[in-house]
Structure formats: structure tokens, C-alpha cells
């Protein structure tokens, strides 16, 4: 996968929040299913959206270019606040859309 992609493709990942299935939308550079192994199976992306907030990965690849961050999968239970904290701990930064 190339660094600093010009086009991102959005896809959902399910998570359980307070016993209810919700979705994190995350955006990666590869167009699933064209290159499924690159991002889809690893649940990685450059940006994600959860509960009305956009997040961008703050991770950097070798040479300082943007890199993907990992997003939670449906196998883990969270409260809304815990999931947002988890995203921040994994290098995601909330951004304002206004």
C-alpha cells in the first residue's frame, strides 16, 4: 500500500457498544475486494468515523509519511466512552468537520 493515498475507500467494521452492535466506518487506500489482503482483513485505515466524530490516524511510517491505524473489530465489547478512548490510545486523533 502506498503512503499518503489520494483516494480512500470507506467500509464498516462492527463493534459491540453497551451490548448493541454499532459500526465504525474506516477508510483505507485499497479498493476492496480488489486488494482485500492489504487492509480489509487487517482492519486498518487512514481515517475512521464513529458516533458523529471523524478521526485520522496519527501514525507515521518510515520517513514521516502518513500510515494506517488499526480499528476495533466486532469481537470486543466497549462502552461508547471506552471505544473513543481506545481509538485515541491507538493513535487516532479526533478532527472537527466545522
C-alpha positions in Angstrom: 0.0 0.0 0.0 1.3 3.4 -0.8 1.8 6.2 1.7 -0.4 9.4 1.5 -3.1 8.0 -0.8 -5.1 10.4 -2.9 -8.3 8.2 -2.8 -9.7 6.5 0.3 -12.5 3.8 0.3 -14.9 3.6 3.2 -16.0 0.3 4.8 -17.7 -0.7 8.0 -16.4 -2.6 11.0 -18.8 -3.8 13.6 -18.2 -3.3 17.3 -20.3 -4.1 20.3 -21.0 -1.0 22.4 -23.0 -1.4 25.6 -24.4 -4.7 24.3 -25.5 -3.2 21.0 -23.8 -3.7 17.6 -22.6 -0.4 16.1 -20.3 0.4 13.3 -17.0 2.2 12.9 -16.6 3.3 9.3 -12.9 3.3 8.3 -11.2 4.5 5.2 -8.2 2.8 3.6 -6.3 3.2 0.3 -7.2 -0.1 -1.3 -10.5 -0.7 -3.1 -12.0 -3.9 -1.5 -12.2 -6.5 -2.9 -9.5 -5.7 -5.4 -6.8 -5.9 -2.8 -8.5 -7.5 0.2 -5.3 -8.6 2.0 -3.9 -5.1 2.1 -6.3 -3.5 4.5 -9.7 -5.2 4.8 -8.5 -8.3 6.7 -6.3 -6.2 8.9 -8.9 -3.6 9.8 -6.6 -0.7 9.1 -7.2 2.7 7.7 -6.1 6.3 7.4 -9.4 7.8 8.7 -12.4 6.5 10.7 -15.8 7.7 11.7 -17.6 6.7 14.9 -20.5 8.3 16.8 -20.6 11.5 14.8 -16.8 12.1 15.0 -14.2 11.7 12.4 -10.7 10.5 13.4 -7.5 10.4 11.5 -4.6 8.2 12.1 -1.7 10.0 13.8 0.7 7.1 13.0 3.7 7.8 10.8 5.5 5.4 8.5 9.2 5.3 7.9 10.3 8.7 6.5 7.5 10.6 8.3 4.7 9.8 5.8 1.1 9.1 7.0 0.4 5.5 8.0 -2.7 3.5 8.8 -4.1 2.9 12.3 -5.8 -0.2 13.5 -9.6 -0.2 14.2 -11.5 -2.4 16.6 -13.4 -5.4 15.3 -16.7 -6.9 16.4 -15.1 -9.4 18.8 -14.7 -6.8 21.6 -17.2 -5.1 23.8 -17.0 -1.4 24.6 -18.9 1.4 26.2 -19.1 4.5 24.0 -16.5 6.3 26.1 -14.2 3.3 26.3 -14.2 2.9 22.5 -13.4 6.6 21.9 -10.6 6.3 24.5 -9.3 3.1 22.7 -9.2 4.9 19.4 -7.2 7.7 20.9 -4.8 5.3 22.6 -4.2 3.6 19.3 -3.1 6.8 17.6 -6.4 8.2 16.3 -7.0 11.9 16.6 -10.5 13.4 16.5 -10.9 16.2 13.9 -13.6 18.9 13.6 -15.6 19.0 10.4 -16.8 22.6 11.0 
